[in-house]
Amino acid sequence: GVSRNDNNAETAWRINGDLVEEIALTIAYASMSRWPGLRLVHVGSGFEYGSVSGVITERTNPEPNAVYGQSKLSGTRKLEEIAAGS
């Protein structure tokens, strides 16, 4: 989990967005050669959806309203782009 006291925007973007992208790219490049079985499990967050009433599904439109959710969604989308290109 994330502590409510951990609210540094730069850190959130670096960990939840940039780091996810860097790890995914490393795995994508490495799996082509040395580590063919290497995989990444990415855990998203309900905060990626913002204020939603009712059931959240994969078809629910994400509209994060805070830095944490925005940065998590950024990492998720970067990972999806990299995975689609692999």
C-alpha positions in Angstrom: 0.0 0.0 0.0 0.9 3.7 -0.1 1.0 5.9 2.9 -1.1 9.1 2.6 2.1 10.9 3.7 3.9 9.8 0.6 2.5 12.5 -1.6 5.6 13.8 -3.5 4.4 14.2 -7.1 7.9 13.8 -8.7 8.5 10.5 -6.8 5.1 9.2 -7.8 5.7 9.9 -11.5 9.2 8.4 -11.3 8.1 5.2 -9.6 4.7 4.6 -11.1 5.3 5.8 -14.6 9.0 6.0 -15.5 10.2 3.0 -13.5 7.4 0.7 -14.9 8.4 1.8 -18.5 12.1 1.2 -17.8 11.5 -2.3 -16.3 9.1 -3.2 -19.2 11.6 -2.1 -21.8 14.4 -4.0 -20.1 12.3 -7.1 -20.0 11.2 -6.7 -23.6 14.8 -6.4 -24.9 16.2 -9.1 -22.6 13.5 -11.6 -23.5 14.6 -11.4 -27.1 18.0 -12.9 -26.1 19.2 -14.0 -22.7 16.1 -14.3 -20.6 13.3 -15.8 -22.7 11.2 -16.7 -19.7 11.4 -13.3 -18.0 7.9 -11.8 -17.2 6.5 -8.7 -15.4 3.4 -8.6 -13.3 2.1 -5.1 -13.1 -0.4 -4.2 -10.3 -2.7 -1.3 -11.1 -4.9 0.6 -8.7 -8.5 1.6 -8.3 -7.2 5.1 -8.1 -6.5 4.9 -11.8 -10.3 5.3 -12.3 -10.9 8.3 -10.0 -14.3 8.9 -8.5 -16.5 6.1 -9.9 -19.8 4.9 -8.5 -20.8 1.4 -9.1 -18.7 -1.6 -10.4 -15.3 -1.0 -12.0 -14.5 -3.2 -14.9 -11.8 -3.2 -17.6 -14.2 -1.2 -19.7 -14.6 1.6 -17.1 -13.1 4.8 -18.5 -10.2 5.8 -16.2 -10.3 9.4 -15.1 -7.8 9.7 -12.2 -8.2 12.9 -10.2 -5.0 12.7 -8.1 -1.3 12.4 -8.8 -1.1 8.9 -7.5 -3.8 7.6 -9.8 -2.6 9.6 -12.8 1.0 8.3 -12.3 -0.3 4.7 -12.0 -2.4 5.0 -15.1 0.6 6.4 -16.9 2.7 3.3 -16.0 -0.2 1.0 -17.0 -0.5 2.7 -20.4 3.2 2.7 -21.0 3.3 -1.0 -20.2 0.4 -1.7 -22.6 2.2 0.1 -25.4 5.4 -1.8 -24.9 3.6 -5.1 -24.6 1.7 -4.4 -27.8 5.0 -3.8 -29.6 6.6 -7.0 -28.4 
